[in-house]
Amino acid sequence: MPRSVVPALDDILDIPQPVLDQGFVTVIDYMGDDAAVPAAARLSYQKGTRKVSTDKGLIDYLMRHRHTSPFEMCEIKLHIRLPIFVARQWIRHRMANVNEMSGRYSELPREFYIPEPEHIAEQSASNKQGRGQPLSAGDQERFRARMTDAGHAAFDLYDEMLEANVARELSRVVLPLSTYTEMFWKIDLHNLLHFLALRMDSHAQYEIRAYADVIGDIVSRWVPDVWDAFARYRRNAVLLSAPAMDAVRAVLAKGAEDAPAALEAELEARGLSKREIREVMEKLV
Ligand SMILES: Cc1cc2nc3c(=O)[nH]c(=O)nc-3n(C[C@H](O)[C@H](O)[C@H](O)COP(=O)(O)OP(=O)(O)OC[C@H]3O[C@@H](n4cnc5c(N)ncnc54)[C@H](O)[C@@H]3O)c2cc1C
């Protein structure tokens, strides 16, 4: 998108951006912008930056060469409402600051995630961590209804325990992983891009990907030049193993007519697993 038409981050400051059925991401505060990244790099390179004259060119160079510390000069603080099972994946990203609502201190509101019908799908046959074909419309609706009933039954017991003055910290353990929680999350731009590279990827679970996509939109408003460099040199770039590169070179050297089949054979000859071959083929063909 041309820089002049990129929507401004300030337009959505303090405005919740909806995610899933009851979640959101709200930008609370941020520090730095596209200019802060080359400014930091110029301090470290001094006269060495003369070769890269524009800020955009320098951002591209830094991204391409994994010179990451200038990106750490920008920070953002988000308020996020998300189901507990998404928060469990999220919290694995340690290079961030978190403050989460306390189910020991407060009563948790009756808010739990019910997937849209099209996201209720079979276990994937090829990916042990993923979803495959969608269920029939009838089964999707049946399980949505059952999930809703189960969520309400859990909250009914929670309320009953609270009414009997059972401690909040214990009553909450009957609630499902789909229960919504909230947190403040503060992270620098380098680690945020690392999070987005992992969680916008098709291998990430749909629900955390939905949040990552919304945060991606936020980053594109915040630092459009960095976002553009991230798309070109990280997110849509591929990392090939040494044997995979050897195979590509061998096929190109042969000038084979049936390049895809020849490439697959070369990869197999170099001992790559079926899965790795599939991944390489998906990237190259
Ligand atoms: C698709 C997918 C599937 C996953 N499946 C599983 C799973 O089945 N089981 C599971 O347990 N996890 C799983 N994870 C979580 C994954 O293993 C990482 O914990 C998570 O992605 C966070 O990545 P990170 O450690 O790079 O990020 P951060 O914690 O933010 O760390 C950023 C970087 O800082 C450095 N760093 C931070 N802390 C340390 C430390 N203590 N020691 C050394 N270096 C450090 C590392 O270089 C790290 O890459 C999965 C993640 C994804 C994206």
The ligand as an ORCA input file, in Angstrom:
! r2SCAN-3c Opt
* xyz 0 1
  C       3.143    -23.624     15.442
  C       3.705    -23.750     16.822
  C       3.587    -24.936     17.514
  C       4.102    -25.061     18.822
  N       3.949    -26.237     19.486
  C       4.436    -26.358     20.750
  C       4.292    -27.571     21.489
  O       3.745    -28.549     21.003
  N       4.789    -27.624     22.757
  C       5.431    -26.566     23.327
  O       5.861    -26.666     24.476
  N       5.577    -25.396     22.653
  C       5.103    -25.269     21.397
  N       5.247    -24.075     20.728
  C       5.884    -22.939     21.411
  C       7.341    -22.727     20.920
  O       8.144    -23.845     21.233
  C       7.925    -21.467     21.573
  O       7.954    -21.628     22.974
  C       7.119    -20.221     21.258
  O       6.870    -20.139     19.872
  C       7.878    -18.984     21.717
  O       8.986    -18.813     20.872
  P      10.348    -18.184     21.397
  O      10.889    -18.988     22.539
  O      11.237    -18.031     20.206
  O       9.844    -16.740     21.871
  P      10.303    -15.893     23.141
  O      10.058    -16.639     24.393
  O       9.641    -14.549     22.996
  O      11.829    -15.741     22.972
  C      12.374    -14.999     21.865
  C      13.794    -15.461     21.689
  O      14.535    -15.102     22.860
  C      15.457    -16.138     23.189
  N      15.121    -16.655     24.524
  C      14.080    -16.277     25.307
  N      14.107    -16.905     26.482
  C      15.174    -17.727     26.450
  C      15.720    -18.666     27.355
  N      15.208    -18.875     28.552
  N      16.811    -19.341     26.985
  C      17.367    -19.145     25.764
  N      16.900    -18.276     24.855
  C      15.819    -17.571     25.189
  C      15.351    -17.181     22.082
  O      16.269    -16.878     21.078
  C      13.952    -16.972     21.544
  O      13.783    -17.397     20.208
  C       4.755    -23.945     19.429
  C       4.872    -22.743     18.705
  C       4.360    -22.635     17.430
  C       4.502    -21.321     16.695
*
